[in-house]
């Protein structure tokens, strides 16, 4: 869990490590805090787990607070999340009240004397309204903002306008008519986390066995929360087509984020759809080594998202040199360069997905080449040390 920047020597070049130390020195007396709404499940918790540790290691006092919420609060913020990604929403007064009230309540017992506050995603966005603002505040929004529901956006803007900076995950998520400075940060993965570090064959075998995953047939996997935007039901349709040509297995592995109340329902639907198919294995577990073992073993990794803020799972698979077939949405095309580091398919093109998966299963040399290119691409662009540099830049901009 505890990360030290020295541990990244040999993974990233020495120049990157030196630059981090040089840039961090300036902030050695600064105290900053990250706030989000879940400590596990989903990409944000994943990044913060490593980043907070590293920021402390380079000498910045960095805290992490989790917004407290109830099931009704999280069911509203999940609706907000969906509407920010383009869904309709019935934005009632009661929804606004519950949303704001939990933020106000949290602000009462969470005192912030930091030099900088970084708020992640919509759940804690209104907090800013309930503090005397003594320091810069940055809103880091990780969701796909390419076409947010206009009514919701107008409402959320009343909080966003109080911020000093907004950070989004893609150039086309920047918003028009927002007079707040907007930056783009691509998310990153931690090559040293239990999820991404190299595993030896014995451990991989042990974990696959423990979770009942035979390896006598090629494995296709999608590792994603059971969420409609991740389209697990679409993955099953792709698998059924692939199976007509190549004998293989599908593993759908999805954890539950504590701030996502829809997951259970979607999981149950998927269980109903797959209960008669012995070659589809469903796993609902919070287990990083298992995810690592699956991503390291898969013959093909699918990411069939309909919307995707970034999609860390794609970089995780590429880092392990896996061939990826993924939707051409959100942040995925930054990671999958079609024909070079994997294949991109339009999100609703089920036969198109199946065709590419079949190609990769039948052409291991091509699969290997794409996987190797993927590793190089991730190493250059999507490792956690780059996020650390991005935040040092942010501090430079807002603290001076
Ligand atoms: N994840 C996991 N177990 C699961 C499913 C997902 O640990 O069963 C992790 C996954 O490996 C990745 C993160 O959750 O690190 C998901 O991040 P991503 O950006 O892909 O999607 P998000 O959930 O944030 O929409």
Boltz pocket constraint, residues with backbone or C-beta under 6 A from the ligand:
constraints:
  - pocket:
      binder: B
      contacts: [[A, 41], [A, 42], [A, 43], [A, 44], [A, 46], [A, 195], [A, 223], [A, 224], [A, 225], [A, 253], [A, 254], [A, 255], [A, 283], [A, 285], [A, 286], [A, 287], [A, 288], [A, 291], [A, 310], [A, 311], [A, 312], [A, 313], [A, 314], [A, 316]]
      max_distance: 6.0
